[in-house]
Amino acid sequence: MAPVLFQIIFNPTSTAELSSMPKDLQLQILGEFRGLPDEVRASSFYGRLKRGVKTLHRYRVGNYRVYFECCELGVVVHRIFSRNTLKDFFFRNVQMTQNEDEALAENPEFWAMIDEAATVSREES
């Protein structure tokens, strides 16, 4: 059986966020992608945020949250937020009556940040 090609694609925004972290944390985050994307599709371990036909997944690595989507070749990492950043606090606590993923999925400012990172990626291509 031929091995399945799997890529982790970081857009420029998530690349900058990752590169600002200590090397051991970078390796830990990269190591968390083992078994993807099949594991993501079959597991409830990863949070899901939906807007229309777009689905982002979230997972936690220590004090960080990684937001990514599955694609044909593997995954595209859109953002990496520290749990302690003001932005992360704001987006995760907008509507405390809902769970974290539902609150983010309904927050247009969160999606604007995701779309902004994707736009930067397309402009640099």
ChimeraX commands (.cxc) that place a marker at each C-alpha (Angstrom):
marker #1 position 0.00,0.00,0.00 radius 0.5
marker #1 position 1.40,3.37,-0.99 radius 0.5
marker #1 position 1.80,5.95,1.82 radius 0.5
marker #1 position -0.77,8.72,1.87 radius 0.5
marker #1 position 0.61,12.20,1.15 radius 0.5
marker #1 position -0.10,14.55,4.01 radius 0.5
marker #1 position 0.95,18.19,4.30 radius 0.5
marker #1 position 0.66,20.76,7.05 radius 0.5
marker #1 position 0.28,24.13,5.34 radius 0.5
marker #1 position 0.77,27.27,7.43 radius 0.5
marker #1 position -0.48,30.54,5.97 radius 0.5
marker #1 position 1.79,33.56,6.54 radius 0.5
marker #1 position -0.13,34.66,9.63 radius 0.5
marker #1 position 0.08,31.29,11.37 radius 0.5
marker #1 position 3.71,30.94,10.26 radius 0.5
marker #1 position 4.54,34.20,12.03 radius 0.5
marker #1 position 2.62,33.09,15.12 radius 0.5
marker #1 position 4.42,29.73,15.17 radius 0.5
marker #1 position 7.87,31.21,14.56 radius 0.5
marker #1 position 7.49,33.55,17.55 radius 0.5
marker #1 position 7.23,30.51,19.88 radius 0.5
marker #1 position 10.06,28.56,21.49 radius 0.5
marker #1 position 11.37,25.69,19.31 radius 0.5
marker #1 position 10.17,22.97,21.70 radius 0.5
marker #1 position 6.62,24.36,21.57 radius 0.5
marker #1 position 6.79,24.56,17.76 radius 0.5
marker #1 position 7.74,20.87,17.64 radius 0.5
marker #1 position 4.99,19.98,20.09 radius 0.5
marker #1 position 2.38,21.74,17.93 radius 0.5
marker #1 position 3.65,20.06,14.75 radius 0.5
marker #1 position 3.63,16.69,16.52 radius 0.5
marker #1 position -0.06,17.06,17.33 radius 0.5
marker #1 position -0.90,16.70,13.64 radius 0.5
marker #1 position 0.01,12.98,13.61 radius 0.5
marker #1 position -2.85,10.92,12.21 radius 0.5
marker #1 position -4.66,13.82,10.62 radius 0.5
marker #1 position -6.87,14.34,8.68 radius 0.5
marker #1 position -8.59,10.96,9.23 radius 0.5
marker #1 position -8.49,11.40,12.99 radius 0.5
marker #1 position -10.15,14.81,12.74 radius 0.5
marker #1 position -13.01,13.47,10.69 radius 0.5
marker #1 position -13.63,10.57,13.09 radius 0.5
marker #1 position -12.98,12.23,16.46 radius 0.5
marker #1 position -14.87,14.55,18.74 radius 0.5
marker #1 position -11.53,15.48,20.37 radius 0.5
marker #1 position -11.23,18.44,18.01 radius 0.5
marker #1 position -13.59,21.39,18.27 radius 0.5
marker #1 position -15.56,22.30,15.16 radius 0.5
marker #1 position -16.58,25.75,14.01 radius 0.5
marker #1 position -18.88,26.00,11.00 radius 0.5
marker #1 position -19.84,28.94,8.85 radius 0.5
marker #1 position -21.75,28.04,5.71 radius 0.5
marker #1 position -19.78,25.30,3.95 radius 0.5
marker #1 position -16.50,26.13,5.72 radius 0.5
marker #1 position -15.50,24.05,8.74 radius 0.5
marker #1 position -12.59,24.96,10.98 radius 0.5
marker #1 position -11.21,22.61,13.58 radius 0.5
marker #1 position -9.64,23.59,16.87 radius 0.5
marker #1 position -7.35,21.75,19.17 radius 0.5
marker #1 position -5.43,22.71,22.26 radius 0.5
marker #1 position -1.72,22.34,22.82 radius 0.5
marker #1 position -0.87,23.53,26.30 radius 0.5
marker #1 position -1.86,27.18,26.49 radius 0.5
marker #1 position -2.43,27.48,22.73 radius 0.5
marker #1 position -5.35,26.91,20.42 radius 0.5
marker #1 position -4.71,25.98,16.81 radius 0.5
marker #1 position -7.42,26.70,14.23 radius 0.5
marker #1 position -7.16,24.75,10.98 radius 0.5
marker #1 position -9.20,23.23,8.19 radius 0.5
marker #1 position -8.82,19.97,6.34 radius 0.5
marker #1 position -8.01,20.07,2.65 radius 0.5
marker #1 position -7.16,17.51,-0.04 radius 0.5
marker #1 position -3.46,17.47,0.81 radius 0.5
marker #1 position -3.74,17.61,4.59 radius 0.5
marker #1 position -4.52,20.64,6.73 radius 0.5
marker #1 position -4.22,24.42,6.44 radius 0.5
marker #1 position -3.40,26.15,9.73 radius 0.5
marker #1 position -5.09,29.54,9.85 radius 0.5
marker #1 position -4.29,30.88,13.33 radius 0.5
marker #1 position -2.52,29.93,16.55 radius 0.5
marker #1 position -3.73,31.84,19.60 radius 0.5
marker #1 position -2.37,31.83,23.10 radius 0.5
marker #1 position -5.09,31.09,25.60 radius 0.5
marker #1 position -3.94,34.13,27.52 radius 0.5
marker #1 position -4.11,36.70,24.75 radius 0.5
marker #1 position -6.73,39.39,24.89 radius 0.5
marker #1 position -8.05,38.40,21.46 radius 0.5
marker #1 position -8.49,34.78,22.48 radius 0.5
marker #1 position -10.20,35.80,25.72 radius 0.5
marker #1 position -12.54,38.14,23.86 radius 0.5
marker #1 position -13.53,35.64,21.20 radius 0.5
marker #1 position -13.94,32.72,23.60 radius 0.5
marker #1 position -16.02,34.65,26.13 radius 0.5
marker #1 position -18.38,36.71,23.98 radius 0.5
marker #1 position -21.38,34.51,24.69 radius 0.5
marker #1 position -20.80,32.54,27.88 radius 0.5
marker #1 position -24.16,30.78,27.51 radius 0.5
marker #1 position -22.74,28.75,24.60 radius 0.5
marker #1 position -19.79,26.43,24.38 radius 0.5
marker #1 position -16.52,27.84,23.07 radius 0.5
marker #1 position -16.89,26.58,19.51 radius 0.5
marker #1 position -20.47,27.78,19.12 radius 0.5
marker #1 position -19.59,31.23,20.43 radius 0.5
marker #1 position -16.66,31.55,18.03 radius 0.5
marker #1 position -18.63,30.17,15.09 radius 0.5
marker #1 position -21.24,32.89,15.56 radius 0.5
marker #1 position -18.74,35.68,16.06 radius 0.5
marker #1 position -18.17,37.61,12.79 radius 0.5
marker #1 position -14.96,39.16,14.14 radius 0.5
marker #1 position -13.43,35.71,14.58 radius 0.5
marker #1 position -14.20,34.82,10.96 radius 0.5
marker #1 position -12.81,38.18,9.83 radius 0.5
marker #1 position -9.50,37.26,11.48 radius 0.5
marker #1 position -9.52,33.88,9.74 radius 0.5
marker #1 position -10.41,35.45,6.38 radius 0.5
marker #1 position -7.77,38.15,6.85 radius 0.5
marker #1 position -5.07,35.50,7.28 radius 0.5
marker #1 position -6.29,33.67,4.14 radius 0.5
marker #1 position -6.29,36.95,2.17 radius 0.5
marker #1 position -2.69,37.66,3.18 radius 0.5
marker #1 position -1.79,34.17,2.01 radius 0.5
marker #1 position -3.40,34.66,-1.43 radius 0.5
marker #1 position -1.83,38.10,-1.90 radius 0.5
marker #1 position 1.68,36.73,-1.26 radius 0.5
marker #1 position 1.23,33.86,-3.71 radius 0.5
marker link #1:1,2 radius 0.2
marker link #1:2,3 radius 0.2
marker link #1:3,4 radius 0.2
marker link #1:4,5 radius 0.2
marker link #1:5,6 radius 0.2
marker link #1:6,7 radius 0.2
marker link #1:7,8 radius 0.2
marker link #1:8,9 radius 0.2
marker link #1:9,10 radius 0.2
marker link #1:10,11 radius 0.2
marker link #1:11,12 radius 0.2
marker link #1:12,13 radius 0.2
marker link #1:13,14 radius 0.2
marker link #1:14,15 radius 0.2
marker link #1:15,16 radius 0.2
marker link #1:16,17 radius 0.2
marker link #1:17,18 radius 0.2
marker link #1:18,19 radius 0.2
marker link #1:19,20 radius 0.2
marker link #1:20,21 radius 0.2
marker link #1:21,22 radius 0.2
marker link #1:22,23 radius 0.2
marker link #1:23,24 radius 0.2
marker link #1:24,25 radius 0.2
marker link #1:25,26 radius 0.2
marker link #1:26,27 radius 0.2
marker link #1:27,28 radius 0.2
marker link #1:28,29 radius 0.2
marker link #1:29,30 radius 0.2
marker link #1:30,31 radius 0.2
marker link #1:31,32 radius 0.2
marker link #1:32,33 radius 0.2
marker link #1:33,34 radius 0.2
marker link #1:34,35 radius 0.2
marker link #1:35,36 radius 0.2
marker link #1:36,37 radius 0.2
marker link #1:37,38 radius 0.2
marker link #1:38,39 radius 0.2
marker link #1:39,40 radius 0.2
marker link #1:40,41 radius 0.2
marker link #1:41,42 radius 0.2
marker link #1:42,43 radius 0.2
marker link #1:43,44 radius 0.2
marker link #1:44,45 radius 0.2
marker link #1:45,46 radius 0.2
marker link #1:46,47 radius 0.2
marker link #1:47,48 radius 0.2
marker link #1:48,49 radius 0.2
marker link #1:49,50 radius 0.2
marker link #1:50,51 radius 0.2
marker link #1:51,52 radius 0.2
marker link #1:52,53 radius 0.2
marker link #1:53,54 radius 0.2
marker link #1:54,55 radius 0.2
marker link #1:55,56 radius 0.2
marker link #1:56,57 radius 0.2
marker link #1:57,58 radius 0.2
marker link #1:58,59 radius 0.2
marker link #1:59,60 radius 0.2
marker link #1:60,61 radius 0.2
marker link #1:61,62 radius 0.2
marker link #1:62,63 radius 0.2
marker link #1:63,64 radius 0.2
marker link #1:64,65 radius 0.2
marker link #1:65,66 radius 0.2
marker link #1:66,67 radius 0.2
marker link #1:67,68 radius 0.2
marker link #1:68,69 radius 0.2
marker link #1:69,70 radius 0.2
marker link #1:70,71 radius 0.2
marker link #1:71,72 radius 0.2
marker link #1:72,73 radius 0.2
marker link #1:73,74 radius 0.2
marker link #1:74,75 radius 0.2
marker link #1:75,76 radius 0.2
marker link #1:76,77 radius 0.2
marker link #1:77,78 radius 0.2
marker link #1:78,79 radius 0.2
marker link #1:79,80 radius 0.2
marker link #1:80,81 radius 0.2
marker link #1:81,82 radius 0.2
marker link #1:82,83 radius 0.2
marker link #1:83,84 radius 0.2
marker link #1:84,85 radius 0.2
marker link #1:85,86 radius 0.2
marker link #1:86,87 radius 0.2
marker link #1:87,88 radius 0.2
marker link #1:88,89 radius 0.2
marker link #1:89,90 radius 0.2
marker link #1:90,91 radius 0.2
marker link #1:91,92 radius 0.2
marker link #1:92,93 radius 0.2
marker link #1:93,94 radius 0.2
marker link #1:94,95 radius 0.2
marker link #1:95,96 radius 0.2
marker link #1:96,97 radius 0.2
marker link #1:97,98 radius 0.2
marker link #1:98,99 radius 0.2
marker link #1:99,100 radius 0.2
marker link #1:100,101 radius 0.2
marker link #1:101,102 radius 0.2
marker link #1:102,103 radius 0.2
marker link #1:103,104 radius 0.2
marker link #1:104,105 radius 0.2
marker link #1:105,106 radius 0.2
marker link #1:106,107 radius 0.2
marker link #1:107,108 radius 0.2
marker link #1:108,109 radius 0.2
marker link #1:109,110 radius 0.2
marker link #1:110,111 radius 0.2
marker link #1:111,112 radius 0.2
marker link #1:112,113 radius 0.2
marker link #1:113,114 radius 0.2
marker link #1:114,115 radius 0.2
marker link #1:115,116 radius 0.2
marker link #1:116,117 radius 0.2
marker link #1:117,118 radius 0.2
marker link #1:118,119 radius 0.2
marker link #1:119,120 radius 0.2
marker link #1:120,121 radius 0.2
marker link #1:121,122 radius 0.2
marker link #1:122,123 radius 0.2
marker link #1:123,124 radius 0.2
marker link #1:124,125 radius 0.2
view
